[in-house]
Amino acid sequence: MQLQHSAKFNKMTLMKAIVALVVIVAVLIVGAVTVWFSARTAAFNGSLEIYGGWVENLSDEVSARAGDDAPDSSVSTSRAESLFAGQYGGFDGVALISATGRVVYASEINEERLSSDDLPSDGSTTVLKKINGVDYAVSLTKLNDDLYIAGYIDYSDTAAALNSLKTELIVVYCASIAVIIGVFVAYVILTGLNERGHRYEYKLVTDSEGRILKANAKFKEDFPQTFRFFDNVSRFDEDKLSAMRLAAFEEDQFIAAATKKLPNGKIKFAASSLDMPYNAQATKPRDIMREAYISLLPHGKPFLMGKIFLTDLQTIKDMFGREFAETVHDIIYDKVAHYFDYVYDLETTDIGVLVPDGKKFTEIVQDMREIVDSFNEYIKVENNVVKVNVKCGFSVCDNSMEQRNFEYAMLATEAALKRATEDKMKDFYTFHGSEIKQYDKYFVNYDIRQMLAENRFEMEYQPQYGIKENRVVGFEALFRVKKSAHMQVNIFELITYAERSGNMMLLGDFIFETSMRFAKRLEGKNVQVSVNVSPIQLMQAGFCDNFLEIFNRNELQPGSICVEITESFLVQNFDDAVKKLNVLREHGIEIHLDDFGTRYSSLLYLKKLPVSVIKIDREFVLEVHKDGIDRAIIEMVINICKTQHFSSIAEGVETKEDFEILKNMGVDIIQGYLIGRSMPSDQAVRFASEFKM
């Protein structure tokens, strides 16, 4: 979920960019100074070597001419001229200098004094001197205790060349720095670094599972019911701003967060509300659709939201395989994209659309029947001709809507889709706020928190009969809305809404807590209670810790609780699911694989999933007495269970005939109306003690 910002960067990014600029400029300056000094040193060292040899040769010649009559600091001009005899050995001028630095004699150049510090104690040396405004290289060597010989060479050209190099370096490097600063300024403008950077509103610390340990007052104020992250916080890189999904209760919330991993394994966050568009790969298409919806609201004009349901795609997938179904889906998707401005691949069988106000909006509303009919045409794929019937729900998002937030608009769209799904004659309906009474029964908008507070939910338990044990060996915990609540509630819709709205963790805690208290009542009866876990629950950061905390709080023994998962969601979350299920198994919680055999990939999962029980779906059981294919599938599953030392549970057993067939086939456990329907906890406790087949 790495963010791609459109107009704002956080302060950390800005500081890094500035530091990078300073470092580049500093490197350029150091490089310029290094080049200059290297050139100057190379030139001078070359001169030193040459001029030092010249002055030593000149000193030898003067010493030879002087013979035993060595000159001193009082030597006459004529005597000095005779010693040099008009030959300077390559120098422009020569001089005799006393040990105190006074010029005793000089030809061509009049230099009254030289610093005694420049006089060599042994051998020769060369210094640079400006004499009468001209740069000279002066080489010196000792003649005797009283005198030094100096040779002068005009160094103006070399000095001028070095100064020219220095100037050129300054110009080139200044130009380079100017270009770099210009690029940086352009970068600032294009990326929006010149705008107000992120001021982090929230400071918080979590454990590695995402459970919030500390949070500042602002976070607690804005997210009062949030205590963990949906996402696996430990997988985010430090120093990268990421979109983090919060486990909020009303709806999914996102914050833009910079993470830091502390030495003790905890995660530190600096975050603020996510108020910028981000990469489509950063989160789910539904959230991208929400961002687009929100961007259309300020215009104040009506626009269209839609949801297109591919009714037969799952059947096509079961018949022809996943790749074939994906090809069919892509063809339908391209058709949808031809008509609608914004298209979102919400689920395998659902496509979302948005159409802003304008000419196209009017045309689409007028031509909706023809558009939907085009989706229902036959499609040819790999020499196979198939037809994907679609049902569509649309909503006009304008001021007639009771609420204009995304969640309400989506509920209205789904209400229109449900109405179309129920109508065999019409493939689409369009919701408008003025027709709200016609859609009342299609709206699903539950206040989960309020319903929990009012104690409207309960758990019932369906018995599972062990054939070898000849007794009840388990119960499956089933979520229910109390009849006394006087509500017409579709359990599947309620669970789906809870998952979508971020309330599934609240509902899950109720299911786990209630089921485990029931399991505690059954201790000593060797009866196991299984609870269903939704993919949304299982993939929550901190799920294992929360589940085990409830398990340990009820002081349950290993083996008293098992978790049921379905294979339908494992394609996308398989690796993470395996890790978490292994954690549960290590703590004595068995894993049951439900709905086995209803998807094409089932057998692949058995190699890695830590399951101990496979449940045979009721679709195979219902006609086992007359359908040879169903019987063959069940026999295959039973053989797998025996080979891998799994137990098998057959669901949906309703007749004695089916029971006898399954018993003879080797099924371990029976579940269905023949044994008993789901029942309240008190009745279930008595049933476990009293039931005999």
C-alpha positions as MATLAB code, in Angstrom:
seq = 'MQLQHSAKFNKMTLMKAIVALVVIVAVLIVGAVTVWFSARTAAFNGSLEIYGGWVENLSDEVSARAGDDAPDSSVSTSRAESLFAGQYGGFDGVALISATGRVVYASEINEERLSSDDLPSDGSTTVLKKINGVDYAVSLTKLNDDLYIAGYIDYSDTAAALNSLKTELIVVYCASIAVIIGVFVAYVILTGLNERGHRYEYKLVTDSEGRILKANAKFKEDFPQTFRFFDNVSRFDEDKLSAMRLAAFEEDQFIAAATKKLPNGKIKFAASSLDMPYNAQATKPRDIMREAYISLLPHGKPFLMGKIFLTDLQTIKDMFGREFAETVHDIIYDKVAHYFDYVYDLETTDIGVLVPDGKKFTEIVQDMREIVDSFNEYIKVENNVVKVNVKCGFSVCDNSMEQRNFEYAMLATEAALKRATEDKMKDFYTFHGSEIKQYDKYFVNYDIRQMLAENRFEMEYQPQYGIKENRVVGFEALFRVKKSAHMQVNIFELITYAERSGNMMLLGDFIFETSMRFAKRLEGKNVQVSVNVSPIQLMQAGFCDNFLEIFNRNELQPGSICVEITESFLVQNFDDAVKKLNVLREHGIEIHLDDFGTRYSSLLYLKKLPVSVIKIDREFVLEVHKDGIDRAIIEMVINICKTQHFSSIAEGVETKEDFEILKNMGVDIIQGYLIGRSMPSDQAVRFASEFKM';
ca = [
       0.000    0.000    0.000;
       2.743    2.432   -0.800;
       1.320    5.851   -1.612;
       1.881    7.831   -4.766;
       1.176   11.467   -3.857;
      -0.492   13.828   -6.301;
       0.216   17.139   -4.575;
       1.671   16.710   -1.104;
       4.658   15.078    0.448;
       5.408   14.693    4.099;
       8.101   16.644    5.887;
      10.439   13.676    5.957;
      10.401   13.518    2.155;
      11.066   17.272    1.931;
      13.982   17.093    4.356;
      15.513   14.191    2.443;
      15.255   16.134   -0.819;
      16.905   19.212    0.741;
      19.685   17.126    2.276;
      20.272   15.456   -1.108;
      20.523   18.892   -2.760;
      22.993   20.166   -0.150;
      25.120   17.026   -0.500;
      25.238   17.341   -4.307;
      26.228   21.029   -4.124;
      28.860   20.265   -1.472;
      30.314   17.489   -3.630;
      30.553   19.850   -6.592;
      32.301   22.526   -4.522;
      34.746   20.038   -3.036;
      35.384   18.685   -6.534;
      36.132   22.171   -7.878;
      38.525   22.983   -5.040;
      40.221   19.609   -5.431;
      40.735   20.097   -9.180;
      42.097   23.591   -8.650;
      44.578   22.607   -5.955;
      45.597   19.471   -7.838;
      46.376   21.504  -10.990;
      48.199   24.195   -9.015;
      50.216   21.625   -7.068;
      51.093   19.675  -10.200;
      52.292   22.819  -11.976;
      54.307   24.066   -9.029;
      55.849   20.671   -8.241;
      56.982   20.367  -11.839;
      58.553   23.786  -11.646;
      60.174   22.999   -8.305;
      61.903   19.963   -9.698;
      63.162   21.746  -12.818;
      64.151   25.060  -11.218;
      65.796   23.331   -8.255;
      68.102   21.424  -10.629;
      68.916   24.636  -12.516;
      69.892   26.600   -9.422;
      72.062   23.738   -8.121;
      73.936   23.641  -11.468;
      74.314   27.423  -11.339;
      75.729   27.195   -7.795;
      78.279   24.595   -8.918;
      79.413   26.870  -11.782;
      79.754   29.898   -9.461;
      81.707   27.831   -6.921;
      84.080   26.647   -9.694;
      84.708   30.209  -10.880;
      85.302   31.487   -7.340;
      87.815   28.739   -6.563;
      89.461   29.205   -3.188;
      88.416   32.859   -3.056;
      84.857   32.269   -1.767;
      82.721   35.448   -1.848;
      80.947   36.775    1.234;
      78.137   39.217    1.963;
      80.403   42.195    1.107;
      81.260   41.017   -2.421;
      81.549   43.798   -4.979;
      79.251   44.187   -7.962;
      82.068   43.578  -10.458;
      83.205   40.512   -8.581;
      79.582   39.188   -8.557;
      79.191   39.819  -12.304;
      82.408   37.933  -13.002;
      81.192   34.994  -10.988;
      78.008   34.666  -13.096;
      79.905   35.638  -16.275;
      76.580   36.631  -17.975;
      75.155   33.074  -17.989;
      72.077   32.364  -15.849;
      71.574   28.656  -16.653;
      68.005   29.155  -17.905;
      66.962   31.832  -15.389;
      65.747   35.295  -16.444;
      67.837   36.833  -13.698;
      70.103   35.844  -10.816;
      71.037   37.206   -7.398;
      73.279   36.688   -4.428;
      71.351   36.894   -1.140;
      72.794   37.074    2.340;
      71.907   34.679    5.131;
      69.598   37.381    6.551;
      67.592   37.616    3.301;
      69.230   40.887    1.992;
      69.907   41.052   -1.738;
      73.641   41.560   -2.135;
      73.637   41.510   -5.924;
      70.880   41.082   -8.544;
      70.832   41.095  -12.327;
      67.739   42.149  -14.290;
      65.557   42.259  -11.196;
      65.785   44.562   -8.220;
      64.575   42.738   -5.108;
      65.841   44.324   -1.929;
      64.912   41.615    0.504;
      63.694   38.027    0.742;
      62.196   36.434    3.842;
      64.789   34.412    5.727;
      62.085   31.753    6.161;
      62.280   31.095    2.423;
      66.005   30.306    2.591;
      66.744   26.548    2.502;
      68.843   25.025    5.245;
      70.065   22.359    2.839;
      69.540   21.629   -0.842;
      67.322   23.886   -2.975;
      63.799   25.349   -2.732;
      61.450   27.345   -4.937;
      58.971   30.032   -3.859;
      56.506   32.211   -5.743;
      57.064   35.975   -5.430;
      55.311   38.975   -6.944;
      58.069   41.438   -7.900;
      57.154   44.825   -9.384;
      53.673   43.450  -10.115;
      54.990   40.380  -11.976;
      54.702   36.757  -10.788;
      58.152   35.138  -10.452;
      59.324   31.691   -9.391;
      62.415   32.144   -7.221;
      64.740   29.118   -6.795;
      67.369   29.239   -4.050;
      70.323   27.135   -2.999;
      73.100   27.647   -0.476;
      76.498   28.787   -1.865;
      78.343   29.041    1.476;
      77.722   30.137    5.053;
      77.217   33.778    4.018;
      75.472   33.623    0.634;
      72.632   32.022   -1.254;
      72.214   31.926   -5.009;
      68.761   32.784   -6.380;
      67.430   32.308   -9.903;
      64.346   34.236  -11.142;
      61.968   32.989  -13.797;
      58.915   34.927  -15.050;
      55.985   32.755  -13.884;
      53.236   35.029  -15.222;
      52.028   32.758  -18.027;
      51.760   29.694  -15.787;
      50.021   31.697  -13.041;
      47.666   33.187  -15.605;
      46.830   29.716  -16.913;
      46.105   28.484  -13.402;
      43.945   31.524  -12.648;
      42.094   30.973  -15.929;
      41.502   27.340  -14.908;
      40.253   28.531  -11.549;
      37.834   30.947  -13.217;
      36.613   28.297  -15.636;
      36.061   25.854  -12.794;
      34.072   28.431  -10.855;
      31.915   29.232  -13.899;
      31.318   25.553  -14.773;
      30.521   24.557  -11.222;
      28.288   27.562  -10.600;
      26.407   26.702  -13.787;
      26.099   23.074  -12.638;
      24.810   24.140   -9.228;
      22.341   26.493  -10.896;
      21.058   23.656  -13.116;
      20.704   21.319  -10.133;
      18.856   23.961   -8.123;
      16.633   24.610  -11.148;
      15.798   20.906  -11.440;
      15.079   20.768   -7.724;
      12.769   23.804   -7.940;
      10.941   22.184  -10.893;
      10.638   18.988   -8.853;
       9.227   21.016   -5.961;
       6.630   22.643   -8.203;
       5.616   19.478  -10.047;
       5.286   17.306   -6.944;
       3.744   19.951   -4.745;
       6.531   20.194   -2.210;
       5.909   23.911   -2.273;
       2.476   23.304   -0.744;
       1.753   22.616    2.885;
       3.434   19.346    3.850;
       1.796   16.730    5.981;
       1.416   17.755    9.578;
       1.119   14.470   11.319;
      -2.017   14.527   13.437;
      -1.598   11.131   15.031;
       1.155    9.523   17.068;
       0.722    5.908   18.052;
       2.569    2.677   18.798;
       1.400   -0.861   18.025;
       2.727   -4.326   18.568;
       3.855   -6.378   15.561;
       0.298   -7.676   15.082;
      -1.183   -4.180   14.745;
      -2.801   -3.933   18.187;
      -2.628   -0.282   19.306;
      -0.649    0.092   22.539;
      -0.358    3.890   22.725;
      -2.077    6.737   20.876;
      -2.261   10.495   21.248;
      -5.452   12.344   22.162;
      -6.197   13.360   18.563;
      -6.213    9.744   17.370;
      -8.430    8.660   20.255;
     -10.807   11.514   19.467;
     -11.067   10.726   15.729;
     -11.071    6.925   16.061;
     -12.510    6.248   19.522;
     -13.456    2.607   18.849;
     -10.338    1.593   16.942;
      -7.854   -0.637   18.737;
      -5.965   -2.330   15.898;
      -5.092   -2.134   12.222;
      -6.609   -4.304    9.506;
      -3.239   -4.521    7.784;
      -0.122   -6.418    8.774;
       1.827   -3.449   10.100;
       5.165   -5.264   10.272;
       5.381   -5.615    6.479;
       5.599   -1.861    5.774;
       8.995   -0.365    5.066;
      10.377    2.405    7.216;
      10.647    5.911    5.731;
       7.875    5.204    3.217;
       4.487    6.806    3.574;
       1.834    4.077    3.361;
      -1.933    3.832    3.269;
      -2.891    2.030    6.459;
      -6.374    0.535    6.851;
      -7.896    0.957   10.315;
     -10.273   -1.476   11.937;
     -12.987    1.155   12.357;
     -16.555    0.261   13.264;
     -18.622    2.444   10.947;
     -16.632    1.889    7.757;
     -13.100    1.198    6.615;
     -10.855    4.170    7.399;
      -7.430    4.969    6.002;
      -4.579    7.065    7.301;
      -1.311    8.087    5.658;
       1.371    6.774    7.979;
       5.145    6.720    8.215;
       6.330    3.703   10.191;
       9.381    3.078   12.325;
      10.318   -0.284   13.768;
      11.565    0.011   17.342;
      14.275   -2.261   18.819;
      11.708   -3.956   21.075;
       9.688   -5.131   18.051;
       6.948   -2.541   18.361;
       5.914   -0.260   15.491;
       5.835    3.527   15.861;
       3.523    5.580   13.620;
       3.353    9.215   12.605;
       0.134    9.596   10.624;
      -2.619   11.871    9.386;
      -5.947   11.453    7.617;
      -5.618   10.176    4.072;
      -6.797   13.126    1.975;
      -4.958   12.444   -1.270;
      -5.495   10.094   -4.194;
      -3.272    7.032   -4.146;
      -2.215    4.245   -6.455;
      -4.919    1.779   -7.496;
      -2.582   -1.027   -6.431;
      -2.387    0.473   -2.970;
      -5.814   -0.697   -1.883;
      -9.060   -2.304   -3.043;
     -11.001   -1.133   -6.138;
     -13.965   -0.328   -3.886;
     -11.823    2.245   -2.074;
     -10.638    3.709   -5.380;
     -14.284    3.974   -6.417;
     -15.030    5.738   -3.138;
     -12.273    8.292   -3.850;
     -13.734    8.984   -7.303;
     -17.240    9.277   -5.848;
     -16.046   11.794   -3.256;
     -14.300   13.832   -5.973;
     -17.619   14.168   -7.847;
     -19.629   15.438   -4.859;
     -18.301   19.035   -4.729;
     -19.598   19.714   -8.256;
     -23.153   19.587   -6.915;
     -24.512   17.974  -10.066;
     -26.263   14.587  -10.295;
     -24.226   11.577  -11.373;
     -24.833    7.871  -11.775;
     -23.481    4.981   -9.730;
     -23.942    1.398  -10.873;
     -23.133   -2.205  -10.027;
     -23.179   -4.933  -12.668;
     -23.493   -8.541  -11.493;
     -22.323  -11.341  -13.835;
     -24.822  -13.973  -12.750;
     -23.457  -17.018  -14.592;
     -19.735  -16.416  -14.307;
     -19.230  -18.810  -11.400;
     -20.975  -21.582  -13.353;
     -18.746  -20.885  -16.359;
     -15.717  -21.035  -14.065;
     -16.778  -24.421  -12.681;
     -17.375  -25.764  -16.207;
     -14.435  -24.349  -18.161;
     -11.876  -23.359  -15.516;
     -10.519  -20.151  -14.060;
      -8.588  -18.840  -17.084;
     -11.591  -19.255  -19.372;
     -13.837  -17.454  -16.879;
     -11.295  -14.629  -16.534;
     -11.278  -14.205  -20.320;
     -15.082  -13.989  -20.358;
     -14.953  -11.501  -17.475;
     -12.441   -9.322  -19.342;
     -14.670   -9.267  -22.442;
     -17.649   -8.104  -20.376;
     -15.441   -5.587  -18.569;
     -14.321   -4.089  -21.906;
     -17.950   -3.802  -22.996;
     -18.810   -1.973  -19.763;
     -15.807    0.340  -20.168;
     -17.046    1.254  -23.654;
     -20.162    2.891  -22.190;
     -19.134    4.140  -18.746;
     -16.537    6.744  -17.762;
     -15.239    5.105  -14.577;
     -15.171    1.304  -14.209;
     -14.051   -0.683  -11.153;
     -13.486   -4.444  -10.894;
     -15.059   -4.816   -7.445;
     -15.283   -8.603   -7.148;
     -14.942  -11.628   -9.417;
     -18.573  -11.246  -10.477;
     -19.204   -7.538   -9.743;
     -18.234   -4.467  -11.788;
     -18.812   -0.955  -10.433;
     -19.378    2.124  -12.611;
     -19.632    5.898  -12.205;
     -20.904    8.416  -14.776;
     -20.530   12.181  -14.085;
     -23.199   14.659  -15.100;
     -23.136   15.697  -18.758;
     -24.221   14.674  -22.212;
     -23.020   11.092  -21.745;
     -24.913   10.831  -18.474;
     -28.187   11.758  -20.205;
     -27.540    9.390  -23.110;
     -26.759    6.450  -20.826;
     -29.902    6.971  -18.744;
     -31.983    7.068  -21.940;
     -30.261    4.076  -23.582;
     -29.849    1.879  -20.484;
     -32.011   -0.946  -21.821;
     -29.973   -1.236  -25.046;
     -26.713   -1.025  -23.087;
     -27.665   -3.834  -20.682;
     -28.930   -5.957  -23.594;
     -25.491   -5.646  -25.212;
     -23.922   -7.188  -22.093;
     -26.234  -10.195  -22.410;
     -25.133  -11.147  -25.922;
     -23.430  -14.484  -26.622;
     -19.617  -14.517  -26.425;
     -17.268  -16.773  -28.360;
     -14.119  -17.833  -26.516;
     -11.778  -20.567  -27.768;
     -14.471  -21.974  -30.080;
     -16.909  -22.132  -27.149;
     -20.010  -19.960  -27.197;
     -21.237  -18.822  -23.771;
     -23.647  -16.260  -22.424;
     -23.150  -14.361  -19.204;
     -26.469  -12.958  -18.097;
     -26.078   -9.738  -16.143;
     -28.233   -7.979  -13.616;
     -27.637   -4.296  -13.002;
     -28.497   -1.829  -10.289;
     -28.045    1.923  -10.680;
     -28.664    4.908   -8.462;
     -28.971    8.581   -9.377;
     -26.806   10.428   -6.867;
     -28.417   13.826   -6.433;
     -30.010   15.956   -3.723;
     -33.022   13.621   -3.542;
     -30.841   11.036   -1.778;
     -31.414   10.830    1.958;
     -27.644   10.768    2.448;
     -24.979   11.556   -0.117;
     -22.049    9.628    1.359;
     -20.525    6.749   -0.588;
     -21.830    4.006    1.700;
     -25.460    5.109    1.366;
     -25.138    5.498   -2.416;
     -23.703    1.976   -2.634;
     -26.553    0.634   -0.497;
     -29.033    2.318   -2.847;
     -27.229    0.818   -5.857;
     -27.223   -2.647   -4.297;
     -30.928   -2.250   -3.444;
     -31.642   -1.613   -7.138;
     -29.495   -4.637   -8.032;
     -31.405   -6.871   -5.594;
     -34.661   -5.703   -7.111;
     -33.354   -6.579  -10.592;
     -32.126   -9.973   -9.376;
     -35.596  -10.841   -8.107;
     -37.267   -9.720  -11.334;
     -37.115  -12.421  -14.026;
     -38.409  -10.046  -16.697;
     -36.154   -7.027  -16.164;
     -32.353   -6.935  -15.985;
     -31.850   -3.531  -14.362;
     -33.432   -1.024  -12.003;
     -32.429    2.566  -11.297;
     -32.879    3.953   -7.799;
     -33.962    7.557   -7.305;
     -34.528    9.222   -3.969;
     -38.121   10.062   -4.867;
     -38.860    6.299   -5.065;
     -37.418    5.363   -1.679;
     -40.587    3.573   -0.493;
     -40.326    1.085   -3.355;
     -36.841    0.088   -2.151;
     -37.315   -0.092    1.628;
     -37.199   -3.880    1.783;
     -33.999   -4.006   -0.312;
     -31.930   -1.749    1.941;
     -29.491   -3.422    4.266;
     -28.146   -0.982    6.826;
     -27.694   -2.525   10.245;
     -26.487   -0.753   13.354;
     -24.343   -3.634   14.605;
     -23.152   -1.798   17.703;
     -26.691   -0.887   18.731;
     -27.970   -4.406   18.083;
     -25.180   -5.831   20.241;
     -25.969   -3.328   22.983;
     -29.644   -4.315   22.850;
     -28.744   -8.039   23.041;
     -30.515   -8.888   19.765;
     -28.102  -11.644   18.749;
     -27.705  -15.204   19.969;
     -25.894  -18.412   19.078;
     -27.528  -21.729   18.306;
     -25.742  -25.054   18.052;
     -26.320  -27.878   15.557;
     -25.251  -31.313   16.836;
     -22.715  -33.565   15.140;
     -23.035  -37.314   15.690;
     -20.003  -39.596   15.812;
     -20.801  -42.929   14.159;
     -18.074  -44.926   15.921;
     -18.690  -43.240   19.270;
     -22.506  -43.587   18.937;
     -23.005  -40.197   20.606;
     -22.900  -36.469   20.016;
     -19.246  -35.518   19.554;
     -19.608  -31.895   18.541;
     -21.726  -28.840   17.823;
     -21.410  -26.246   15.097;
     -22.018  -22.733   16.474;
     -24.434  -20.805   14.235;
     -25.049  -17.065   14.475;
     -28.699  -15.976   14.771;
     -30.816  -12.872   15.338;
     -33.201  -13.447   18.231;
     -36.810  -13.978   17.200;
     -37.818  -11.651   20.013;
     -36.036   -8.833   18.169;
     -38.899   -8.896   15.617;
     -36.580   -8.183   12.713;
     -36.662   -9.642    9.231;
     -32.946  -10.202    8.836;
     -31.039  -12.175    6.232;
     -28.073  -13.571    8.183;
     -25.871  -13.700    5.089;
     -26.621  -10.043    4.323;
     -25.969   -9.026    7.919;
     -22.601  -10.798    7.982;
     -21.689   -9.302    4.592;
     -22.616   -5.840    5.829;
     -20.588   -6.352    9.020;
     -17.547   -7.357    6.966;
     -17.895   -4.413    4.620;
     -18.535   -1.829    7.342;
     -15.685   -2.874    9.620;
     -17.993   -4.306   12.307;
     -17.036   -7.955   11.779;
     -14.514   -7.851   14.604;
     -17.227   -6.727   17.030;
     -19.554   -9.433   15.778;
     -16.713  -11.968   15.804;
     -15.888  -11.242   19.439;
     -19.541  -11.861   20.336;
     -19.556  -15.170   18.407;
     -16.255  -16.371   19.903;
     -17.073  -15.300   23.461;
     -20.569  -16.857   23.432;
     -19.441  -20.082   21.752;
     -16.513  -20.561   24.116;
     -18.697  -20.046   27.177;
     -20.931  -22.787   25.758;
     -17.873  -25.023   25.205;
     -16.928  -24.477   28.858;
     -20.324  -25.878   29.898;
     -19.613  -29.042   27.907;
     -16.304  -29.782   29.590;
     -16.106  -33.379   30.693;
     -18.478  -34.586   27.964;
     -15.729  -34.879   25.319;
     -17.736  -32.669   22.958;
     -16.136  -30.159   20.604;
     -17.617  -26.806   19.516;
     -16.749  -25.446   16.073;
     -16.975  -21.745   15.185;
     -17.015  -20.307   11.681;
     -14.362  -17.704   10.923;
     -14.829  -15.344    8.003;
     -11.892  -14.349    5.797;
     -12.221  -10.757    7.007;
     -11.758  -11.948   10.585;
      -8.917  -14.341    9.889;
      -6.880  -11.769    7.961;
      -7.128   -9.114   10.666;
      -3.848   -8.134   12.271;
      -3.990   -9.527   15.795;
      -6.689  -12.119   15.049;
      -4.747  -14.990   16.634;
      -3.912  -13.003   19.779;
      -7.526  -11.928   20.197;
      -8.929  -15.426   19.598;
      -6.458  -17.044   21.983;
      -7.075  -14.362   24.612;
     -10.803  -15.264   24.667;
      -9.902  -18.977   24.642;
      -7.561  -18.598   27.634;
      -9.929  -16.287   29.515;
     -12.560  -19.029   29.442;
      -9.931  -21.508   30.660;
     -10.711  -24.006   27.909;
      -8.793  -27.212   27.357;
      -7.015  -27.957   24.052;
      -9.399  -29.712   21.658;
     -12.559  -28.141   23.057;
     -12.797  -25.546   20.272;
     -12.187  -25.838   16.556;
     -12.231  -23.254   13.762;
     -14.131  -23.781   10.503;
     -12.871  -22.070    7.377;
     -14.163  -22.219    3.815;
     -11.897  -22.730    0.857;
     -13.540  -20.035   -1.248;
     -11.341  -17.190    0.049;
      -8.035  -19.034    0.303;
      -6.920  -18.319   -3.275;
      -6.049  -14.731   -2.399;
      -4.933  -15.173    1.190;
      -3.514  -18.677    1.283;
      -0.013  -18.061    2.677;
      -1.141  -15.680    5.432;
      -4.035  -17.999    6.301;
      -1.712  -20.999    6.668;
       0.556  -19.077    9.067;
      -2.330  -18.040   11.301;
      -4.000  -21.423   11.243;
      -0.715  -23.035   12.266;
      -0.560  -20.680   15.268;
      -4.042  -21.773   16.327;
      -3.231  -25.452   15.865;
      -0.113  -25.074   18.022;
      -2.424  -23.920   20.836;
      -4.668  -26.988   20.616;
      -7.345  -25.591   18.297;
      -8.358  -27.905   15.456;
      -8.984  -26.625   11.930;
     -11.976  -27.842    9.896;
     -12.192  -27.245    6.145;
     -15.823  -26.485    5.241;
     -17.570  -26.646    1.835;
     -14.930  -29.064    0.618;
     -15.105  -29.937   -3.054;
     -17.233  -26.988   -4.156;
     -14.326  -25.195   -5.868;
     -11.842  -26.352   -8.489;
      -8.752  -25.875   -6.319;
      -9.683  -27.849   -3.197;
      -7.132  -30.658   -3.498;
      -4.254  -28.195   -3.809;
      -4.920  -26.806   -0.333;
      -4.691  -30.123    1.501;
      -0.910  -30.251    1.003;
      -0.263  -27.214    3.215;
      -3.363  -26.448    5.274;
      -3.107  -27.664    8.906;
      -6.587  -29.207    8.818;
      -7.692  -32.194   10.868;
     -11.290  -32.469    9.620;
     -12.865  -32.174    6.166;
     -16.567  -31.390    5.893;
     -18.327  -32.849    2.854;
     -20.705  -30.260    1.456;
     -24.429  -31.010    1.640;
     -24.702  -30.617   -2.153;
     -23.001  -34.005   -2.501;
     -24.970  -35.587    0.342;
     -28.542  -34.681   -0.614;
     -28.730  -37.168   -3.516;
     -26.113  -39.679   -2.438;
     -28.773  -42.420   -2.494;
     -29.412  -42.006   -6.239;
     -26.509  -40.124   -7.814;
     -23.439  -42.200   -8.656;
     -21.269  -39.116   -9.220;
     -22.044  -37.671   -5.784;
     -21.279  -41.043   -4.212;
     -17.983  -41.305   -6.090;
     -16.939  -37.826   -4.925;
     -17.791  -38.669   -1.315;
     -15.828  -41.924   -1.517;
     -12.841  -40.009   -2.871;
     -12.993  -37.510    0.017;
     -13.305  -40.318    2.577;
     -10.297  -42.107    1.084;
      -8.269  -38.893    1.275;
      -9.269  -38.462    4.913;
      -8.254  -42.010    5.799;
      -4.934  -41.699    3.979;
      -4.073  -38.380    5.625;
      -5.550  -39.338    9.020;
      -8.259  -36.671    8.808;
     -11.796  -37.070   10.135;
     -14.761  -36.596    7.798;
     -18.054  -34.843    8.511;
     -21.016  -35.194    6.145;
     -23.382  -32.200    6.241;
     -27.037  -32.130    5.255;
     -27.969  -35.690    6.271;
     -31.775  -35.783    6.445;
     -32.858  -39.421    5.961;
     -32.012  -42.783    7.518;
     -31.265  -44.121    4.054;
     -28.574  -41.476    3.502;
     -27.238  -42.154    6.992;
     -26.817  -45.893    6.313;
     -25.120  -45.233    2.962;
     -22.664  -42.760    4.489;
     -22.036  -45.043    7.468;
     -21.160  -47.928    5.143;
     -18.915  -45.654    3.106;
     -16.871  -44.856    6.223;
     -17.914  -41.287    7.137;
     -16.859  -40.470   10.702;
     -19.392  -37.814   11.741;
     -22.928  -36.949   10.619;
     -24.516  -33.483   10.750;
     -28.021  -32.610    9.558;
     -31.720  -32.561   10.376;
     -31.724  -36.342   10.938;
     -29.624  -35.722   14.055;
     -31.086  -32.373   14.972;
     -31.581  -28.771   13.952;
     -29.704  -25.912   15.567;
     -30.859  -25.235   19.123;
     -30.234  -22.850   22.053;
     -27.365  -23.589   24.422;
     -29.450  -25.006   27.312;
     -31.218  -27.439   25.017;
     -27.905  -28.352   23.353;
     -26.320  -29.252   26.706;
     -29.195  -31.624   27.509;
     -29.136  -32.999   23.946;
     -25.444  -33.905   24.247;
     -26.203  -36.089   27.287;
     -29.495  -37.655   26.204;
     -29.348  -38.249   22.441;
     -29.035  -41.776   21.086;
     -29.399  -42.756   17.444;
];
